[in-house]
Amino acid sequence: MQGAAAPVVGQARSAGAAPGSHAPSLPRGAPYAAAVPELAGAVSPRIPEAALLVVPLGSVEQHGHHLPLATDTAVATAVARAALPDLDGALLAPALAYGASGEHEGFPGTVSIGTAALTTLLVELGRSACRWAPRVLVVNGHGGNLDALRAAVPLLRTEGRDVAWFPCGVPGGDAHAGRTETSLMLHVEPAGVREADAVAGETAPVASLLPRLRAGGVRAVSPTGVLGDPSGASATEGAELLAAITRRLVAAVEQWRVGPAGRLG
């Protein structure tokens, strides 16, 4: 989720963008799974002239013993879906499922493309999409992507492209695979949560863990991969958290005030 950022990895800028992947499936009947305008299913002549392209951005990384590797992508997609009905002219893009997750590479299953590659991907995506979309909004579900967003989005804006990003963070929430994310996933994709396997991890404030995280990654701090405690998580709490994030996103889009780092709101 919105945890510690991965270290910047130097890499040359590529000529084109790497492809994203489709978002995880969402349970039928859930309020955020209602039909919304999706870019992947649209036809070119029917693209709105004043389109706002909403791009969920996540990661493929370990989330403890109980949450799926696509957790960040699932949450970002659910937030974007929930907000879309209240955003005029918005289109939901296929999610970008790979991010900068170097801090989790000590665990099997994690796939990280690194900060430099993600920066290039976001720049090229923004340049291409802004040829027809007046505005592009990246809804970010993983804190390790922040360095790339803070590099790519301001660059796009200096080029005259109206791009911004929004974080799916929860004020006061735990950092990774704890109660916050577990509650969200119990609401968003309950079938993917292995509740019987949930165990607590390191519960100290992330700020106090940063030196060890930067030196050795998450495994050096928490053998379970969890930064927090999933105890007490519930789908009801997850629904409340999702609704609160969605309200903040809709309000931020309505005001459309973009900070120096490209963050919306």
N, C-alpha and C positions, 0 to 999 in steps of 0.2 A: 504494500500500500504506500502511503506517503511517508516512507521511512528515510533512512540515511541514503544519500546519493552515492552512486558508484564512482570510483576514481576515473578521471578523464584518461582515455587511452588515445594516444596520438595516432592519426590515420589520415592518409591523403583523401581529398575530396573526390568522390566518384562523379562520373558524367551523368548518371541517371539514378533514379530512386529505386531502392529495393522494394519488392511488392509486399503489401500487408496480407493479412489473412482474414477470413470471415470470422465474425464474432461467435462465441459459444452459443448453443441453442438455449432458449429461455423457456421456462415452464409455461404451458398453455393456461390461460385464464388469469394470470397475474396482471395487475394493473399496468405495469410497465411493459408488458408483452403485447399490448394492443397494437393493431396495425398502424404503422407510421410510414411516411414517405422514405423509401430507401434508395440510395444511389444505385446499388447493385441491380435492383429490379426495375429501374427507370428506363425510359427510352429518350434518346437525345432531344427530339423536338419538344418534349414536354418538361424539360428542366426549367424551373422558374427563373425569370430574368434577374430577380433580386434574391437569388438563393443564398442561404447560409448553410455552408457545408459543415456538419458536425462529425468530427473524427474521433472515435474512442481510441485511446492509446493505453496499452497494458504491458504485460510481460509474460514470459514463460519461466517461472522460478518456483523453487520449493516454498511451500507454505505449511511447514510442520508435517505431522503425521496424519492430519485430518482434513486438510483443505487441498483442492486440486491446484495443479501448477498454473492453470489459467485464471486463478482467482482475480488478479488485478484487471485482466481484460473483461471478465464477466461483470465486475462491479462498474467499471467505466462505461461499458455498453449499456448496463441497466440504467445508470444515471442519465446517459444521453437519450435513451429511449423514453424514459419517464418525462424528460423535459420537452421533447420534441413537439408534442401537441400544443404547447404554450409558446412556441417560437415560430413567428411568421416566416413562411417560405423556407423552413429548415428541411434539409435532407440528411439522413443518417448514412454516413459512409461505412464501408466494411472496416472493421476494427484492425488496427495495427497491433498484432499480438506479440511481437518481439521487441524488447527494449534493452536498456542498459542495466544488467543485473549481475555485474561482476562480483558484488559482495556476497552473492548466493552460490557462486560456482563451486563451493566446497561440498555441495549436495547434488546427488544424481538427479537428472531430469531438467536441471536449469539450463537454459539456452540464452546466452546474452550476445547481442551484436555490438555492444560497447557504445560509449558516448559519441565517439567520432562518427561512426557509421550511422547511428540514429540521428545525429545532427544533420548529416547529409541527406538522409531519407526525408526528414521533415522539411528541409529547405527545398528539395526538388518537388516534394508533394505540394508544398505551398505555391511554388512558382507555377506549376502546371494547373492546379485547381483554380488559382486566381485568374486564369485566362478567361474563365466563364463564371466563377462564383465571386461576387463582390466581397464576401466575408468568409473566412474559414476559422473554425473554433476547434481546437484540440482538447478533448476531455481526458485528463490524465489520471490513471489509476495507480501509478507506481512512482514512489519518491526517487528511485534511482534514475528516472528519466529527466529530472529537473535540470541538470547541467546542460543536456542537449536542448531542451525547450528554451532555456535562458540564452542559449547561443543562437539557435535557429530562428526563433520568432522575432527578436529584435532586428536581426539581419533582414528578414522578409519585410518588416515594417519600414526599415530605412530604404528599401527598394520600392516603396509605395504600395505594398500589398497589405490589406487589412486583415491580418492574422492575429489570433490571440490564443491563450491556453487557460484552462481552468482546472484546479486540482480537486480531486474527490476526497480530500482530507476531512477528518472528523475532529473538531476541537476537543482536546482532552482524551482522545482515543488512544489505545495502545498502538505500538508501532507496527507489529507484523504478526499476523496469524493468531492474534489474541482474541479477546472478547469482541472487539469492534468488527474485525473482518469476519469472524465466525458468525456473528449475528447477521451481518449483511448477506453472507452466503446462505445461511439458513432461510432467508427470505428470497434471495435471487435464484439460487440453484440448490435447493435442499437435497436433491438426490446425490449431489457431489460431495456432501459433507459426511465424513466418517466420524460421527460423534463419539463412538466407543474408543476411538484411537486418540482422542484429543488429550494432550498433556501440556502442562505449563512450561514456559521457558524462562529466560531472564526477564525479570520484571523491573530492573533498575531503570531510571529515566535514560532515554536514548542519548541525551547530551553527555551524560557521564560515561557512556560506552563508546563514544565516537573514536577516541584514540585506538582502542582495541579493534573496533570494527574496521577502521581504515587500514590497520596493520595486517589483520588476519581474516577479515570478512566475518560473516555472521556465525560460522561454525566455531570460530575462536571465542565467541561470546556465549553462544547457546547451542549445545549439541543437538537439541531437538529442532533447531531452526526457528523457534518461536521467540518473539520479543513481546512478552505479555502473557496473559493467562486467559484461555478461552472459557474458563468456568463462568457459568451464569449467562452465557450467550443464548439468545432466543430469536426466533423468527419475528416475533412482535417487536423486539428492539430493533432488529434489522430493518423492518418496514418503516419505523420511525426515523432511523438514521438515513435511509434512502430518501425519504420524503424531505428531510431537512436539507440534505445536499442538493436535491433537485430544486427546492425553493431558492437556495442561494444561487444556483446556476441560472435559473430563469430571471431572477432579479438582476444579476450581473449582466446578462445579455441585454435586458431592457435598457440599462444605463450605458453599456458598452464603453466603459472607461478602462483603458489599457495602460498598465504601468510600464516603467522603463524596461523591465525584464520580460515584457510581453504578457504578463499575467492579467487576466480579466478580473475586474472588481478590486 
